[in-house]
Amino acid sequence: MTLLIVAGVGYVGSKLIPVYWSYLSMQDPVKEAAMAASRPGKEAEVRTDLIARAKSVGVMLDEENVEIDRDGNFVTVRVAWEVPVDMRLYRRTLRFRIEKAAPAP
C-alpha cells in the first residue's frame, strides 16, 4: 500500500514539477522584458524576444499572450498562458500569469 502511494505521488510530481518549474523560469525574463520595454519604441522587439525566451524554457506563447502597457511613469509586462496536464484519469488545465513593472525613463 505504501509503495502504491509513493508511486502515485511520484507520478503526479513528474507531471506537475516541470510545469511549475517553467513558470518559475519565466519570472526573470518577464522582469527583464519590463525593464527593456521601458525604452520608447522597443515594445515589438521586447515582445519577440520574450516569446523566444519563453519557448527556450518550454512555455509556448504567442503575441496575444504578451501584453505591454505604459501607464505614466511605469511600463508593465503581463504574460498569461495555460498548460493542460493529463494524469491518465484526470485532466486539468493550469493557468499561469506573471506581471512585472519597471519605471519608465
N, C-alpha and C positions, 0 to 999 in steps of 0.2 A: 504494500500500500504506500509506504513512504517513498519507494522508488518511483511509483507512478506519479506522485505529487511532485517530486523533484524533476521528473521528466516533463511534466506539464508546465511547471514554472520555467524550465529551460527553453521549452518550445515557444511560449509566449514571449519570453525575453528576447529570443532570437528574432522574433518578428517586430518587436517594438523598439528595441535599443537602437538599431540603425536609423529608424525614422526620427527618433528624438535626437540622436547624435547629429543628424543632418540639420535639424532645427537649431541646435546649439552652434553648429559650424557656420550658420548664416548670420549670427549676431554681429560679428566683426565686419563682414563685407557690407552689411546694411549701414552700419555706423560710418564706415569709410565712404560709402556712397553719399551719405548725407553731407559729410564734410566736403567731398568733391563737388557735389551739386550746388554748394553754396556760392560757387563762382558763376557769374551770369553766363548763360549760353551753353552750359555743359550738360543740360538735362538729358538730351538724347544719347550722348556719349556715355554718361553715367548709367543710364538705363541698360544700354547694350552691354557694358562691362559687368554690371550686376547680374544680368541674365547669364552671361558666360561663367561667372564665378559660381553662381548657383548650380549650374549644370556640372561643374567640376566636383561639387560635394554631393551630387545625386538629387538635387532639387530641380524639377522641371518647371520653369517659369516661362511665361510669355509676356509681352508688353502690357497686357491687361492686368497682370498680377503685380505690377510695379507702379506705384503712384508717387509722384514728386510734387510737393506743394511748397510755394513760397508764401509766407504769411508775415509781413512786416520784416522783423529782424531775424527770422528763422526760416530754415529750409527743413522740411520734414519728408522723410522717405518711408513709405509704407509698403510692405510686401506681404502678400497673403497667398496661401496655396493649400491644397488638400491632397492627402495621401490615403488611398484605400489600403487597408490592412486585412488580409484574408487569413483567418486562423481555422481553416477547414470547416468547422461547424458554425463559425461566427465571422461575419464580415462587418468591419466598421470603417468609416471614413474619418480620419483625424484632420482637423482644421488648424492651421498654424497662421499666426500673424505676428509680424515684427514691425515696430515703429521706432524710428530714431530721428532725432532732430539735431541740427547744428546751427550755430549763429551765422547769419549772412554777413559778409564783409561790408 
